[in-house]
Amino acid sequence: MIISASRRTDIPAFFGSWFFQRIKEGFVYVRNPMNINQISKIELSPDNVECIVFWTKNPDKNFIDNLRTLDDKGYKYYFQFTLTPYNQNVEHNLLPKEKIMDTFFSLSDKIGKEKVIWRYDPILITGDISVDSHIELFDFYSKKISPYTNKCIISFLDLYPKINKRLLKNNIKTLTDQQILDIAKNIREVSNKLNLKIESCCEDIDLSSFDIKHGHCIDGELINSITGKRYSFNKDKTQRQICGCITSIDIGAYNTCRNGCQYCYANWLERVTSLNENYDDKNPLLCSKVANNDKISNRIIKKCDLLENELFN
């Protein structure tokens, strides 16, 4: 079983104490976002979890310090770490980029550069950031970050109906196909000089002419490398067809992230305060409480098929 923590919220930034309490107790409750009264109980023992994939824009220092807990228990993990050039008009609550980069560097030094994937996404246009700005800024960030990672994943802003009004209000725009190609071409040129692998995330447009392939954010090949084993993985059928991710279980909750990014598909409510008021790091549910009409069931999850018992690293 692969745990995604989380596409729905920033657990390493805001809910670290909750996460490590779940690890301590060995299970987590997750609401079905399509049926909120349906709750799954998911076992989190090291025997059940092949790998944990963390998604974050700036992990809390205590979270990073507590990674030794995972190491001691035998968990394997890696990070999808987003760092973009937008100001606080777009990413309301993020720290200055210099501080976030320092965290990126220290995390990479602690766990290894192969376990920290840089996400430069989503790429979008604002009143302050143009196509030319992205070209210049990607060059700037890449030179600083490339010694601390092997890969950068890029994506371009998608229009989700629930957030379109918010995007218009903040003058946030998508790119034309030609603008995407122009940026991709320059990103590839910069990354070639720095030996930085580039992949795209859920992009319909073909970027193969720039040697940018469709990526696998939850990546079976990387997981095999990190675990030192050969597992057989299936494509995640709950994601879009173009998505290359393998099957995982997400343990987050929508409308709980406090980063305040205006382009975020996981926060469509104007305020997340009401949900965060329910946050209790001792509660098996994230930012929620079990109600009388909720139904809790054990989610039986098949372990990933192991092709070879011997370590190959």
Contacts in CASP RR format, 6 or more apart in sequence:
PFRMAT RR
TARGET T0000
AUTHOR 0000-0000-0000
METHOD contacts of the structure
MODEL  1
MIISASRRTDIPAFFGSWFFQRIKEGFVYVRNPMNINQISKIELSPDNVE
CIVFWTKNPDKNFIDNLRTLDDKGYKYYFQFTLTPYNQNVEHNLLPKEKI
MDTFFSLSDKIGKEKVIWRYDPILITGDISVDSHIELFDFYSKKISPYTN
KCIISFLDLYPKINKRLLKNNIKTLTDQQILDIAKNIREVSNKLNLKIES
CCEDIDLSSFDIKHGHCIDGELINSITGKRYSFNKDKTQRQICGCITSID
IGAYNTCRNGCQYCYANWLERVTSLNENYDDKNPLLCSKVANNDKISNRI
IKKCDLLENELFN
1 42 0 8 1.000
1 48 0 8 1.000
1 49 0 8 1.000
1 50 0 8 1.000
1 248 0 8 1.000
1 249 0 8 1.000
1 301 0 8 1.000
1 302 0 8 1.000
1 303 0 8 1.000
1 304 0 8 1.000
2 49 0 8 1.000
2 50 0 8 1.000
2 51 0 8 1.000
2 52 0 8 1.000
2 53 0 8 1.000
2 218 0 8 1.000
2 223 0 8 1.000
2 233 0 8 1.000
2 246 0 8 1.000
2 247 0 8 1.000
2 248 0 8 1.000
2 249 0 8 1.000
2 304 0 8 1.000
3 44 0 8 1.000
3 49 0 8 1.000
3 51 0 8 1.000
3 52 0 8 1.000
3 53 0 8 1.000
3 248 0 8 1.000
3 249 0 8 1.000
3 251 0 8 1.000
4 53 0 8 1.000
4 55 0 8 1.000
4 218 0 8 1.000
4 248 0 8 1.000
4 249 0 8 1.000
4 250 0 8 1.000
4 251 0 8 1.000
5 11 0 8 1.000
5 12 0 8 1.000
5 19 0 8 1.000
5 52 0 8 1.000
5 53 0 8 1.000
5 54 0 8 1.000
5 55 0 8 1.000
5 250 0 8 1.000
5 251 0 8 1.000
5 252 0 8 1.000
6 55 0 8 1.000
6 250 0 8 1.000
6 251 0 8 1.000
6 252 0 8 1.000
6 253 0 8 1.000
7 55 0 8 1.000
7 250 0 8 1.000
7 252 0 8 1.000
7 266 0 8 1.000
8 33 0 8 1.000
8 250 0 8 1.000
8 252 0 8 1.000
8 253 0 8 1.000
8 254 0 8 1.000
8 256 0 8 1.000
8 257 0 8 1.000
8 266 0 8 1.000
9 15 0 8 1.000
9 252 0 8 1.000
9 253 0 8 1.000
9 254 0 8 1.000
9 256 0 8 1.000
9 257 0 8 1.000
9 266 0 8 1.000
9 286 0 8 1.000
10 55 0 8 1.000
10 56 0 8 1.000
10 57 0 8 1.000
10 58 0 8 1.000
10 257 0 8 1.000
10 258 0 8 1.000
10 259 0 8 1.000
11 18 0 8 1.000
11 19 0 8 1.000
11 54 0 8 1.000
11 55 0 8 1.000
11 56 0 8 1.000
11 251 0 8 1.000
11 252 0 8 1.000
11 286 0 8 1.000
12 19 0 8 1.000
12 54 0 8 1.000
12 55 0 8 1.000
12 56 0 8 1.000
12 59 0 8 1.000
12 60 0 8 1.000
12 63 0 8 1.000
12 64 0 8 1.000
12 79 0 8 1.000
13 56 0 8 1.000
13 57 0 8 1.000
13 58 0 8 1.000
13 59 0 8 1.000
13 60 0 8 1.000
13 63 0 8 1.000
13 258 0 8 1.000
13 259 0 8 1.000
14 60 0 8 1.000
14 256 0 8 1.000
14 257 0 8 1.000
14 258 0 8 1.000
15 256 0 8 1.000
15 279 0 8 1.000
15 281 0 8 1.000
15 286 0 8 1.000
16 60 0 8 1.000
16 62 0 8 1.000
16 63 0 8 1.000
16 66 0 8 1.000
16 281 0 8 1.000
17 62 0 8 1.000
17 281 0 8 1.000
18 279 0 8 1.000
18 280 0 8 1.000
18 281 0 8 1.000
18 283 0 8 1.000
18 286 0 8 1.000
19 63 0 8 1.000
20 66 0 8 1.000
20 69 0 8 1.000
21 281 0 8 1.000
21 282 0 8 1.000
22 28 0 8 1.000
22 44 0 8 1.000
22 251 0 8 1.000
22 284 0 8 1.000
23 44 0 8 1.000
23 69 0 8 1.000
23 70 0 8 1.000
23 73 0 8 1.000
23 75 0 8 1.000
25 284 0 8 1.000
26 43 0 8 1.000
26 44 0 8 1.000
26 45 0 8 1.000
27 41 0 8 1.000
27 42 0 8 1.000
27 43 0 8 1.000
27 44 0 8 1.000
27 284 0 8 1.000
28 41 0 8 1.000
28 42 0 8 1.000
28 44 0 8 1.000
28 251 0 8 1.000
28 284 0 8 1.000
29 39 0 8 1.000
29 40 0 8 1.000
29 41 0 8 1.000
29 42 0 8 1.000
29 284 0 8 1.000
29 285 0 8 1.000
29 290 0 8 1.000
29 296 0 8 1.000
30 39 0 8 1.000
30 40 0 8 1.000
30 42 0 8 1.000
30 249 0 8 1.000
30 250 0 8 1.000
30 251 0 8 1.000
30 252 0 8 1.000
30 253 0 8 1.000
30 285 0 8 1.000
30 286 0 8 1.000
31 38 0 8 1.000
31 39 0 8 1.000
31 253 0 8 1.000
31 285 0 8 1.000
31 288 0 8 1.000
32 38 0 8 1.000
32 39 0 8 1.000
32 40 0 8 1.000
33 254 0 8 1.000
37 291 0 8 1.000
37 293 0 8 1.000
37 294 0 8 1.000
37 295 0 8 1.000
38 294 0 8 1.000
38 295 0 8 1.000
38 297 0 8 1.000
39 285 0 8 1.000
39 290 0 8 1.000
39 294 0 8 1.000
39 295 0 8 1.000
39 296 0 8 1.000
39 297 0 8 1.000
40 296 0 8 1.000
40 297 0 8 1.000
40 298 0 8 1.000
40 299 0 8 1.000
41 284 0 8 1.000
41 296 0 8 1.000
41 297 0 8 1.000
41 298 0 8 1.000
41 299 0 8 1.000
42 249 0 8 1.000
42 251 0 8 1.000
42 299 0 8 1.000
42 301 0 8 1.000
43 298 0 8 1.000
43 301 0 8 1.000
46 73 0 8 1.000
46 74 0 8 1.000
46 75 0 8 1.000
48 301 0 8 1.000
48 303 0 8 1.000
49 75 0 8 1.000
50 76 0 8 1.000
50 223 0 8 1.000
50 227 0 8 1.000
50 231 0 8 1.000
50 303 0 8 1.000
50 304 0 8 1.000
51 75 0 8 1.000
51 76 0 8 1.000
51 77 0 8 1.000
51 78 0 8 1.000
51 223 0 8 1.000
51 226 0 8 1.000
51 227 0 8 1.000
52 70 0 8 1.000
52 75 0 8 1.000
52 76 0 8 1.000
52 77 0 8 1.000
53 77 0 8 1.000
53 78 0 8 1.000
53 79 0 8 1.000
53 80 0 8 1.000
53 217 0 8 1.000
53 218 0 8 1.000
53 248 0 8 1.000
54 77 0 8 1.000
54 78 0 8 1.000
54 79 0 8 1.000
54 80 0 8 1.000
55 79 0 8 1.000
55 80 0 8 1.000
55 82 0 8 1.000
56 79 0 8 1.000
56 80 0 8 1.000
56 81 0 8 1.000
56 82 0 8 1.000
57 81 0 8 1.000
57 82 0 8 1.000
57 83 0 8 1.000
57 91 0 8 1.000
57 94 0 8 1.000
57 100 0 8 1.000
57 259 0 8 1.000
57 261 0 8 1.000
58 94 0 8 1.000
58 95 0 8 1.000
58 99 0 8 1.000
58 100 0 8 1.000
58 103 0 8 1.000
58 259 0 8 1.000
59 79 0 8 1.000
59 81 0 8 1.000
59 103 0 8 1.000
59 107 0 8 1.000
61 103 0 8 1.000
64 103 0 8 1.000
64 106 0 8 1.000
64 107 0 8 1.000
64 110 0 8 1.000
67 77 0 8 1.000
67 110 0 8 1.000
67 111 0 8 1.000
70 77 0 8 1.000
76 223 0 8 1.000
76 226 0 8 1.000
76 227 0 8 1.000
77 115 0 8 1.000
77 226 0 8 1.000
78 111 0 8 1.000
78 114 0 8 1.000
78 115 0 8 1.000
78 116 0 8 1.000
78 117 0 8 1.000
78 222 0 8 1.000
78 223 0 8 1.000
78 226 0 8 1.000
79 107 0 8 1.000
79 111 0 8 1.000
79 115 0 8 1.000
79 116 0 8 1.000
79 117 0 8 1.000
80 117 0 8 1.000
80 119 0 8 1.000
80 153 0 8 1.000
80 217 0 8 1.000
81 104 0 8 1.000
81 107 0 8 1.000
81 116 0 8 1.000
81 117 0 8 1.000
81 118 0 8 1.000
81 119 0 8 1.000
82 119 0 8 1.000
82 120 0 8 1.000
82 121 0 8 1.000
83 97 0 8 1.000
83 100 0 8 1.000
83 101 0 8 1.000
83 104 0 8 1.000
83 118 0 8 1.000
83 119 0 8 1.000
83 120 0 8 1.000
83 141 0 8 1.000
83 145 0 8 1.000
84 91 0 8 1.000
84 120 0 8 1.000
84 121 0 8 1.000
84 122 0 8 1.000
85 97 0 8 1.000
85 129 0 8 1.000
85 133 0 8 1.000
85 134 0 8 1.000
85 137 0 8 1.000
85 138 0 8 1.000
85 141 0 8 1.000
86 124 0 8 1.000
86 126 0 8 1.000
86 128 0 8 1.000
86 129 0 8 1.000
87 128 0 8 1.000
88 94 0 8 1.000
89 126 0 8 1.000
89 128 0 8 1.000
89 170 0 8 1.000
89 262 0 8 1.000
90 124 0 8 1.000
90 126 0 8 1.000
90 170 0 8 1.000
90 172 0 8 1.000
90 261 0 8 1.000
90 262 0 8 1.000
90 263 0 8 1.000
91 259 0 8 1.000
91 260 0 8 1.000
91 261 0 8 1.000
91 262 0 8 1.000
92 259 0 8 1.000
92 260 0 8 1.000
92 261 0 8 1.000
92 262 0 8 1.000
93 258 0 8 1.000
93 259 0 8 1.000
93 260 0 8 1.000
94 100 0 8 1.000
94 259 0 8 1.000
94 260 0 8 1.000
94 261 0 8 1.000
101 141 0 8 1.000
101 144 0 8 1.000
101 145 0 8 1.000
104 116 0 8 1.000
104 118 0 8 1.000
104 145 0 8 1.000
104 148 0 8 1.000
104 149 0 8 1.000
105 148 0 8 1.000
107 116 0 8 1.000
108 115 0 8 1.000
108 116 0 8 1.000
108 148 0 8 1.000
108 149 0 8 1.000
109 148 0 8 1.000
113 147 0 8 1.000
113 148 0 8 1.000
113 149 0 8 1.000
113 150 0 8 1.000
114 150 0 8 1.000
114 222 0 8 1.000
114 225 0 8 1.000
114 226 0 8 1.000
115 226 0 8 1.000
116 148 0 8 1.000
116 149 0 8 1.000
117 149 0 8 1.000
117 150 0 8 1.000
117 151 0 8 1.000
117 152 0 8 1.000
117 153 0 8 1.000
117 217 0 8 1.000
118 145 0 8 1.000
118 149 0 8 1.000
118 151 0 8 1.000
118 152 0 8 1.000
118 153 0 8 1.000
119 152 0 8 1.000
119 153 0 8 1.000
119 154 0 8 1.000
119 155 0 8 1.000
119 201 0 8 1.000
120 138 0 8 1.000
120 141 0 8 1.000
120 152 0 8 1.000
120 153 0 8 1.000
120 154 0 8 1.000
120 187 0 8 1.000
121 153 0 8 1.000
121 154 0 8 1.000
121 155 0 8 1.000
121 156 0 8 1.000
121 201 0 8 1.000
122 155 0 8 1.000
122 156 0 8 1.000
122 157 0 8 1.000
122 158 0 8 1.000
122 263 0 8 1.000
123 134 0 8 1.000
123 154 0 8 1.000
123 155 0 8 1.000
123 156 0 8 1.000
123 157 0 8 1.000
123 175 0 8 1.000
123 180 0 8 1.000
123 183 0 8 1.000
124 156 0 8 1.000
124 157 0 8 1.000
124 172 0 8 1.000
124 173 0 8 1.000
124 174 0 8 1.000
124 175 0 8 1.000
124 263 0 8 1.000
125 131 0 8 1.000
125 172 0 8 1.000
125 173 0 8 1.000
125 174 0 8 1.000
125 175 0 8 1.000
125 179 0 8 1.000
126 170 0 8 1.000
126 171 0 8 1.000
126 172 0 8 1.000
126 173 0 8 1.000
127 171 0 8 1.000
129 137 0 8 1.000
131 175 0 8 1.000
131 179 0 8 1.000
131 182 0 8 1.000
131 183 0 8 1.000
134 183 0 8 1.000
135 182 0 8 1.000
135 183 0 8 1.000
135 186 0 8 1.000
135 187 0 8 1.000
138 183 0 8 1.000
138 186 0 8 1.000
138 187 0 8 1.000
138 190 0 8 1.000
139 186 0 8 1.000
139 190 0 8 1.000
142 152 0 8 1.000
142 190 0 8 1.000
142 191 0 8 1.000
142 194 0 8 1.000
142 196 0 8 1.000
143 194 0 8 1.000
145 152 0 8 1.000
146 191 0 8 1.000
146 194 0 8 1.000
146 195 0 8 1.000
146 196 0 8 1.000
149 196 0 8 1.000
150 196 0 8 1.000
150 197 0 8 1.000
151 196 0 8 1.000
151 197 0 8 1.000
151 198 0 8 1.000
151 199 0 8 1.000
152 187 0 8 1.000
152 191 0 8 1.000
152 196 0 8 1.000
152 197 0 8 1.000
152 198 0 8 1.000
152 199 0 8 1.000
153 198 0 8 1.000
153 199 0 8 1.000
153 200 0 8 1.000
153 201 0 8 1.000
153 215 0 8 1.000
153 217 0 8 1.000
154 184 0 8 1.000
154 187 0 8 1.000
154 198 0 8 1.000
154 199 0 8 1.000
154 200 0 8 1.000
154 201 0 8 1.000
154 212 0 8 1.000
155 200 0 8 1.000
155 201 0 8 1.000
155 202 0 8 1.000
155 203 0 8 1.000
156 174 0 8 1.000
156 175 0 8 1.000
156 180 0 8 1.000
156 203 0 8 1.000
156 205 0 8 1.000
157 167 0 8 1.000
157 172 0 8 1.000
157 173 0 8 1.000
157 174 0 8 1.000
157 175 0 8 1.000
157 263 0 8 1.000
158 174 0 8 1.000
158 202 0 8 1.000
158 265 0 8 1.000
159 167 0 8 1.000
159 174 0 8 1.000
160 265 0 8 1.000
160 268 0 8 1.000
162 265 0 8 1.000
162 268 0 8 1.000
163 262 0 8 1.000
163 263 0 8 1.000
163 264 0 8 1.000
163 265 0 8 1.000
163 268 0 8 1.000
166 262 0 8 1.000
167 173 0 8 1.000
167 262 0 8 1.000
167 263 0 8 1.000
170 262 0 8 1.000
172 262 0 8 1.000
172 263 0 8 1.000
175 183 0 8 1.000
177 205 0 8 1.000
180 205 0 8 1.000
180 207 0 8 1.000
181 205 0 8 1.000
181 207 0 8 1.000
184 207 0 8 1.000
184 210 0 8 1.000
184 212 0 8 1.000
185 210 0 8 1.000
187 198 0 8 1.000
187 210 0 8 1.000
187 212 0 8 1.000
188 198 0 8 1.000
188 210 0 8 1.000
188 211 0 8 1.000
188 212 0 8 1.000
190 196 0 8 1.000
191 197 0 8 1.000
191 198 0 8 1.000
198 210 0 8 1.000
198 211 0 8 1.000
198 212 0 8 1.000
199 212 0 8 1.000
199 213 0 8 1.000
199 214 0 8 1.000
199 215 0 8 1.000
199 216 0 8 1.000
200 207 0 8 1.000
200 212 0 8 1.000
200 213 0 8 1.000
200 214 0 8 1.000
200 215 0 8 1.000
201 215 0 8 1.000
201 217 0 8 1.000
201 243 0 8 1.000
202 239 0 8 1.000
202 240 0 8 1.000
202 242 0 8 1.000
202 243 0 8 1.000
203 214 0 8 1.000
203 242 0 8 1.000
204 242 0 8 1.000
207 213 0 8 1.000
214 242 0 8 1.000
214 244 0 8 1.000
215 244 0 8 1.000
216 222 0 8 1.000
216 244 0 8 1.000
216 245 0 8 1.000
216 246 0 8 1.000
217 244 0 8 1.000
217 245 0 8 1.000
218 236 0 8 1.000
218 245 0 8 1.000
218 246 0 8 1.000
218 248 0 8 1.000
219 245 0 8 1.000
219 246 0 8 1.000
220 231 0 8 1.000
220 233 0 8 1.000
220 246 0 8 1.000
223 231 0 8 1.000
223 233 0 8 1.000
223 246 0 8 1.000
224 230 0 8 1.000
224 231 0 8 1.000
225 313 0 8 1.000
228 311 0 8 1.000
228 312 0 8 1.000
228 313 0 8 1.000
229 306 0 8 1.000
229 308 0 8 1.000
229 311 0 8 1.000
229 312 0 8 1.000
230 306 0 8 1.000
230 307 0 8 1.000
230 308 0 8 1.000
230 312 0 8 1.000
231 304 0 8 1.000
231 305 0 8 1.000
231 306 0 8 1.000
231 307 0 8 1.000
232 304 0 8 1.000
232 305 0 8 1.000
232 306 0 8 1.000
232 307 0 8 1.000
233 246 0 8 1.000
233 247 0 8 1.000
233 304 0 8 1.000
234 246 0 8 1.000
234 247 0 8 1.000
235 243 0 8 1.000
235 244 0 8 1.000
235 245 0 8 1.000
235 246 0 8 1.000
235 247 0 8 1.000
236 243 0 8 1.000
236 244 0 8 1.000
236 245 0 8 1.000
236 246 0 8 1.000
236 247 0 8 1.000
236 248 0 8 1.000
237 247 0 8 1.000
238 247 0 8 1.000
239 245 0 8 1.000
249 299 0 8 1.000
249 301 0 8 1.000
251 286 0 8 1.000
252 286 0 8 1.000
253 275 0 8 1.000
253 285 0 8 1.000
253 286 0 8 1.000
253 287 0 8 1.000
253 288 0 8 1.000
254 266 0 8 1.000
254 267 0 8 1.000
254 268 0 8 1.000
255 266 0 8 1.000
255 267 0 8 1.000
255 268 0 8 1.000
255 269 0 8 1.000
255 272 0 8 1.000
255 275 0 8 1.000
256 267 0 8 1.000
256 272 0 8 1.000
256 275 0 8 1.000
256 276 0 8 1.000
256 279 0 8 1.000
256 286 0 8 1.000
256 287 0 8 1.000
257 264 0 8 1.000
257 266 0 8 1.000
257 267 0 8 1.000
257 272 0 8 1.000
258 272 0 8 1.000
258 276 0 8 1.000
260 267 0 8 1.000
261 267 0 8 1.000
269 275 0 8 1.000
275 287 0 8 1.000
275 288 0 8 1.000
276 287 0 8 1.000
278 287 0 8 1.000
278 288 0 8 1.000
278 289 0 8 1.000
279 286 0 8 1.000
279 287 0 8 1.000
280 289 0 8 1.000
283 289 0 8 1.000
284 290 0 8 1.000
290 296 0 8 1.000
END
